[in-house]
Amino acid sequence: MIEIVREYVVKEQFRGQFELAFGPGGSWSEVFARAPGFRGTTLLRDEKNPRRYLAIDLWGSEAHRAQCLIDEESEYVTLEASFADWSESMVELGTFRVLAEGTVRPRGRGRRGRD
Protein backbone atom coordinates (compact mmCIF):
# COMPACT_ATOMS: atom_id res chain seq x y z
CA MET A 1 0.00 0.00 0.00
CA ILE A 2 1.01 3.58 -0.56
CA GLU A 3 -0.06 6.90 0.92
CA ILE A 4 -0.04 10.16 -1.01
CA VAL A 5 0.47 13.11 1.36
CA ARG A 6 -0.46 16.66 0.36
CA GLU A 7 -0.33 19.86 2.40
CA TYR A 8 -2.91 22.60 1.81
CA VAL A 9 -3.03 26.08 3.28
CA VAL A 10 -6.67 27.07 2.81
CA LYS A 11 -8.08 30.60 2.62
CA GLU A 12 -10.12 31.30 5.75
CA GLN A 13 -13.40 31.89 3.90
CA PHE A 14 -13.16 28.48 2.17
CA ARG A 15 -12.28 26.25 5.15
CA GLY A 16 -15.83 24.91 5.52
CA GLN A 17 -16.14 24.04 1.83
CA PHE A 18 -12.71 22.43 1.85
CA GLU A 19 -13.55 20.24 4.86
CA LEU A 20 -16.88 19.24 3.33
CA ALA A 21 -15.17 18.26 0.07
CA PHE A 22 -12.96 15.78 1.95
CA GLY A 23 -15.70 14.59 4.32
CA PRO A 24 -17.98 11.57 3.94
CA GLY A 25 -20.05 11.98 0.79
CA GLY A 26 -17.95 14.96 -0.29
CA SER A 27 -16.71 15.55 -3.80
CA TRP A 28 -13.31 13.94 -3.09
CA SER A 29 -14.90 10.67 -2.00
CA GLU A 30 -17.36 10.77 -4.92
CA VAL A 31 -14.48 10.84 -7.40
CA PHE A 32 -12.33 8.19 -5.77
CA ALA A 33 -14.72 5.87 -3.90
CA ARG A 34 -15.51 3.89 -7.05
CA ALA A 35 -11.85 3.48 -8.03
CA PRO A 36 -10.26 0.04 -7.66
CA GLY A 37 -7.46 0.14 -5.10
CA PHE A 38 -8.63 3.29 -3.30
CA ARG A 39 -8.67 2.63 0.45
CA GLY A 40 -9.70 6.04 1.80
CA THR A 41 -8.59 9.52 2.74
CA THR A 42 -7.64 11.04 6.05
CA LEU A 43 -7.84 14.82 6.45
CA LEU A 44 -5.84 16.35 9.28
CA ARG A 45 -6.07 19.97 10.46
CA ASP A 46 -3.12 21.63 12.19
CA GLU A 47 -3.90 22.50 15.82
CA LYS A 48 -1.77 25.66 15.74
CA ASN A 49 -2.70 26.85 12.25
CA PRO A 50 -6.32 25.89 11.47
CA ARG A 51 -5.89 26.89 7.82
CA ARG A 52 -3.22 24.21 7.31
CA TYR A 53 -4.29 20.67 6.39
CA LEU A 54 -2.71 17.37 5.45
CA ALA A 55 -4.69 15.13 3.11
CA ILE A 56 -3.52 11.53 3.06
CA ASP A 57 -4.88 9.16 0.41
CA LEU A 58 -4.37 5.44 0.89
CA TRP A 59 -4.07 3.33 -2.28
CA GLY A 60 -3.39 -0.33 -2.92
CA SER A 61 -0.58 0.65 -5.30
CA GLU A 62 0.76 3.51 -7.39
CA ALA A 63 -0.67 1.74 -10.45
CA HIS A 64 -4.19 1.93 -8.93
CA ARG A 65 -3.79 5.67 -8.35
CA ALA A 66 -2.40 6.30 -11.83
CA GLN A 67 -5.26 4.38 -13.46
CA CYS A 68 -7.84 6.30 -11.45
CA LEU A 69 -6.34 9.63 -12.49
CA ILE A 70 -6.63 8.53 -16.13
CA ASP A 71 -10.19 7.17 -15.72
CA GLU A 72 -11.48 10.14 -13.72
CA GLU A 73 -9.33 12.85 -15.33
CA SER A 74 -12.06 15.42 -16.01
CA GLU A 75 -13.62 15.15 -12.53
CA TYR A 76 -10.19 15.19 -10.87
CA VAL A 77 -9.07 18.28 -12.84
CA THR A 78 -12.29 20.10 -11.89
CA LEU A 79 -11.83 19.18 -8.23
CA GLU A 80 -8.18 20.25 -8.18
CA ALA A 81 -9.20 23.60 -9.75
CA SER A 82 -11.66 24.17 -6.88
CA PHE A 83 -8.95 23.38 -4.34
CA ALA A 84 -6.60 25.82 -6.10
CA ASP A 85 -9.23 28.56 -5.80
CA TRP A 86 -9.77 27.78 -2.11
CA SER A 87 -6.09 27.45 -1.18
CA GLU A 88 -3.11 29.72 -0.82
CA SER A 89 -0.84 26.76 -1.48
CA MET A 90 -0.79 23.04 -2.13
CA VAL A 91 2.33 20.92 -1.92
CA GLU A 92 2.46 17.21 -2.63
CA LEU A 93 4.83 16.09 0.11
CA GLY A 94 5.37 12.67 -1.38
CA THR A 95 4.34 9.10 -1.93
CA PHE A 96 5.03 6.89 1.05
CA ARG A 97 4.98 3.11 1.24
CA VAL A 98 3.14 1.61 4.20
CA LEU A 99 5.67 -0.59 5.99
CA ALA A 100 3.58 -1.68 8.94
CA GLU A 101 0.10 -1.21 10.27
CA GLY A 102 -0.91 -1.59 13.82
CA THR A 103 -1.54 0.13 17.07
CA VAL A 104 1.22 0.37 19.60
CA ARG A 105 0.14 0.97 23.17
CA PRO A 106 2.29 1.69 26.20
CA ARG A 107 2.83 -1.33 28.39
CA GLY A 108 0.19 -1.86 31.00
CA ARG A 109 -2.44 0.07 29.06
CA GLY A 110 -5.10 -0.98 26.64
CA ARG A 111 -5.93 -4.25 28.36
CA ARG A 112 -9.57 -4.59 29.21
CA GLY A 113 -10.37 -4.13 32.86
CA ARG A 114 -6.91 -2.83 33.78
CA ASP A 115 -7.25 0.88 32.90
Beta strands, then each sheet from edge to edge (+ up, - down):
strand 1: 2-10
strand 2: 38-45
strand 3: 52-59
strand 4: 87-97
sheet 1: 2+ 3- 1+ 4-
end
